[in-house]
Structures are given as C-alpha cells and as structure tokens.
Amino acid sequence: MAFLALTTTSRAQEKQYDDLLVKYVDEKYEDCLAKAERYTQNDNTKRDPLPYLYMSMCLFEMSKIPKYQEMDDYKKADRDALKWAEKYRKKDKNKEFFNNYEDYWSELNTMAQESGMNEYESGPKGMSKARRYFDSMTGYYPENPGGWMMLALTQYQSNLAKDGDESIVKYKEALEAAGGIALLPEDQKKLMKAGLIHYAEYLDGKGDKSGARAAMETGKDAFMDDAEFKGAYEEYH
C-alpha cells in the first residue's frame, strides 16, 4: 500500500476526509470507494481533489487482490485507477496535495508504464491500448517526460503525426523543467531509458539515423552503464 503522508497545508480539507483515510488504511476498499464516490457527486464536495485521489488509490489496491480481479465490477480496476487519477489531477492543478503522495505515483507509474510498454512491444494490435496507458500517464503526471515520449510514439504508430509532434514538444518541455534525466525519480528514469531506445528505433526505421543518434545522445550520461542502453547506443554510432 502506498504510504500516505498528511499534508501540512490545507489542513481543513485533509481533516474533512479523515473518514476516507481510515477506511483506506484499514483496507476497507469497497467502503472507501463508495464513500469517496458520493463525495465526487455531492455539490458541496465535488470540486475537492482528495475524494478523486482516494477513488484511484482504492481501485489500484483492489486491482492487486484476486477476489476483486474475479468480479465484473472490478476487472478493469487498474485502468479505472488511472482514469480517477486523471480526474484528481484536474481538480488539483496547483499540486496542493500531489507531492504528498509520491510513493503512490511511483507505484501507479510503474504499473502503467509496464502495461503500456507490453502493449507497445506487442506490435500494431496493442497500439491503441498502449496509447491509452500513456495518455493517462500524461494526464495525471504531465511532468513525466517519458510518458510524453511514449505517447508520441504510439501516436506516430497510429498515423496521428500531428498529435505525435505535439507530444514530443511536451516531452522536451517536461525534460527541461525536470532539470535533466539525472533528477527524475527512478520509475521515470526507467521509462525514459526504454522510451529513448524505442524512439531511436522509430527514427532509424524512418531513415533518420542522425535523429536516432541524437535521441540516444540524450540518455548517454544517464544510462551508459546500462548494458541494454549501451548496446542500442552503439548501433547508431
């Protein structure tokens, strides 16, 4: 379970949702989910970010539990967790609570990028699903540059060139804002490494070998100790 750090700001809202926190910590996920959903539908609380976050966190935990995996209502709990994370981020545009849940974002990112990468690497049949995963990642965590890069690749592979170009711009902006690959969290570094390798493969396949080299140069300082990256790097140099 992701560690829950209580924020030191906006204490009133945190206290307002202590009932959700207690149910979540006690692993009463269905109860927490039902109560959080009522908050998202109530005119007085539907603009508050935290109920949407609890929806996401509960669904994510439920996606790991066999009894829920077998229930029709929760078969897609992992993808629903991503959808609610996106809804949360739209309510928390200024990241009032976001940074208090870094462990959760790391777990959610890991699930989403592994699922998205598996679909991407399965070829054309998995591309639309891969696109949905990476689109969700950029929705709840737009600061993650690897998410934008992989979204761009799924868009290019789906003949959505304009969308892909726009996502590459977002990727470059996110990487610059982060201060470089070295400063990214570990889960995002992993996605960046895979993204750069796949981006170089894509560019090389389009006959743009210099572009492929440039893509690999971006990760040289961060990943040359990694055998997979080094092997790919040497292919273009």
C-alpha positions in Angstrom: 0.0 0.0 0.0 1.3 3.4 -0.9 2.4 5.5 2.1 0.1 8.3 3.0 1.8 11.5 4.1 -0.6 14.0 5.6 -0.1 17.5 4.1 0.8 20.4 6.3 -1.2 22.7 4.1 -5.0 23.0 3.7 -5.5 21.1 6.9 -9.2 21.6 6.8 -9.6 19.5 3.7 -7.4 16.8 5.0 -9.5 16.6 8.2 -12.7 16.6 6.2 -11.6 13.3 4.5 -10.2 11.5 7.5 -13.1 9.1 7.1 -11.6 8.1 3.8 -8.1 7.8 5.2 -9.3 5.5 8.0 -11.2 3.2 5.6 -8.2 3.1 3.2 -5.7 2.3 5.9 -8.0 -0.4 7.3 -8.1 -1.9 3.7 -11.9 -1.4 3.6 -11.6 -0.5 -0.1 -15.1 -1.0 -1.2 -16.5 1.1 1.7 -13.9 3.8 1.0 -14.6 3.7 -2.7 -18.4 4.1 -2.2 -18.0 6.9 0.2 -15.4 8.7 -1.9 -17.7 8.4 -5.0 -20.5 10.1 -3.0 -18.2 13.0 -2.3 -17.4 13.3 -6.0 -21.2 13.5 -6.7 -22.1 15.9 -3.9 -22.4 19.6 -5.0 -20.5 20.7 -1.8 -17.5 18.4 -2.3 -17.3 17.5 -6.0 -14.6 20.2 -6.6 -12.3 18.9 -3.9 -9.4 16.8 -5.2 -8.9 14.2 -2.4 -12.0 12.1 -3.0 -10.9 11.5 -6.6 -7.5 10.5 -5.3 -9.0 8.0 -2.9 -11.0 6.6 -5.7 -7.8 6.0 -7.6 -5.9 4.6 -4.7 -8.7 2.2 -3.7 -9.1 0.9 -7.2 -5.4 0.4 -7.6 -5.1 -1.7 -4.4 -8.2 -3.7 -5.4 -6.6 -4.4 -8.8 -4.0 -6.5 -6.9 -6.4 -8.6 -5.0 -7.7 -11.9 -6.6 -11.2 -11.7 -5.2 -11.7 -8.3 -6.9 -10.0 -9.4 -10.1 -12.7 -12.0 -10.4 -15.6 -9.6 -10.0 -17.1 -8.0 -13.1 -17.2 -4.6 -11.5 -13.5 -4.5 -10.8 -11.9 -6.4 -13.7 -10.6 -3.2 -15.0 -9.7 -1.7 -11.7 -6.2 -0.9 -12.7 -7.3 1.2 -15.7 -10.0 2.8 -13.7 -7.4 3.8 -11.1 -5.6 5.7 -13.9 -8.9 7.4 -15.0 -9.6 8.6 -11.5 -6.0 9.7 -11.1 -6.6 11.9 -14.2 -9.8 13.3 -12.7 -7.9 14.0 -9.4 -5.2 15.9 -11.2 -7.7 18.1 -13.0 -9.0 19.1 -9.6 -5.5 19.6 -8.1 -4.0 21.7 -10.9 -1.8 23.6 -8.5 -0.4 20.3 -6.9 -1.7 21.3 -3.5 -1.7 17.6 -2.4 0.2 15.9 -5.3 3.7 15.8 -3.8 2.4 14.2 -0.6 1.7 11.0 -2.4 5.0 10.4 -4.2 5.1 6.7 -3.3 1.6 6.2 -4.9 2.6 8.0 -8.1 5.7 5.8 -8.3 3.6 2.6 -7.9 0.9 3.8 -10.4 3.6 4.9 -12.9 5.2 1.5 -12.7 2.0 -0.3 -13.4 1.0 2.0 -16.2 4.4 2.1 -18.0 4.8 -1.7 -17.7 1.3 -2.3 -19.1 1.8 0.3 -21.8 5.2 -1.0 -22.8 3.9 -4.5 -23.0 1.1 -3.4 -25.4 3.5 -1.2 -27.4 6.0 -4.0 -27.9 3.2 -6.4 -28.9 3.0 -4.5 -32.2 0.1 -2.9 -34.1 -2.6 -5.0 -32.3 -1.6 -3.4 -28.9 -1.0 0.2 -30.0 -4.4 1.7 -29.2 -4.2 0.2 -25.6 -0.6 1.4 -25.2 -1.8 4.9 -26.3 -4.5 4.9 -23.6 -2.0 4.0 -20.9 0.5 6.7 -21.8 -2.3 9.2 -22.4 -3.5 8.5 -18.9 0.1 8.9 -17.5 0.5 12.3 -19.1 -3.0 13.2 -17.8 -2.3 12.7 -14.1 1.5 13.3 -14.2 2.3 15.7 -17.1 5.7 16.4 -15.6 6.8 12.9 -16.6 8.8 13.3 -19.8 9.0 9.6 -20.7 5.2 9.4 -20.6 5.0 12.1 -23.3 7.7 10.4 -25.4 5.9 7.0 -25.4 2.6 8.7 -26.0 4.2 10.4 -29.1 5.4 7.0 -30.3 2.0 5.4 -30.0 0.5 8.4 -31.9 3.1 8.2 -34.7 2.5 4.4 -35.0 -1.3 5.2 -35.2 -0.9 7.7 -38.0 -1.5 10.6 -35.7 1.5 12.6 -36.7 0.3 16.0 -35.6 -0.6 14.7 -32.2 2.8 12.9 -32.0 4.6 16.1 -32.8 2.7 18.0 -30.1 3.6 15.2 -27.6 7.3 15.4 -28.5 7.2 19.2 -27.7 5.6 18.3 -24.3 8.3 15.7 -23.8 11.1 18.2 -24.3 9.4 20.8 -22.1 8.9 18.3 -19.3 12.5 17.1 -19.5 13.8 20.6 -19.4 11.6 21.5 -16.5 12.8 18.4 -14.6 16.4 19.6 -15.0 17.6 16.5 -16.9 17.3 12.8 -16.7 19.5 12.5 -13.6 17.0 14.4 -11.5 14.0 12.2 -12.4 12.5 9.7 -9.9 13.7 6.1 -10.5 10.5 5.0 -12.1 10.6 7.8 -14.6 14.2 7.1 -15.4 13.3 3.6 -16.3 10.6 4.8 -18.7 13.0 7.4 -20.2 15.6 4.7 -21.0 13.0 2.5 -22.7 11.5 5.5 -24.5 14.8 6.7 -25.9 15.6 3.2 -27.2 12.2 2.9 -28.9 12.3 6.5 -30.2 15.7 5.8 -31.8 14.4 2.6 -33.3 11.4 4.5 -34.7 13.5 7.3 -36.2 16.0 4.8 -37.7 13.1 2.9 -39.3 12.1 6.2 -40.9 15.6 6.6 -42.3 16.5 9.3 -39.8 19.8 7.9 -38.5 21.1 11.2 -37.3 17.8 11.7 -35.3 18.3 8.2 -33.8 21.8 9.1 -32.7 20.6 12.4 -31.2 17.9 10.6 -29.2 20.5 8.2 -27.8 22.8 11.0 -27.0 20.1 12.5 -24.7 20.5 9.5 -22.4 24.2 8.9 -22.8 25.3 10.4 -19.4 22.5 8.7 -17.5 22.4 5.3 -19.0 25.7 4.2 -20.5 26.4 1.9 -17.5 23.2 0.0 -18.6 24.0 -2.9 -21.0 20.8 -2.6 -22.9 21.1 1.1 -23.5 24.8 0.9 -24.3 24.1 -1.8 -26.9 21.5 0.3 -28.5 23.7 3.4 -28.4 26.5 1.6 -30.2 24.1 0.6 -33.0 23.8 4.2 -34.1 27.4 5.4 -33.5 
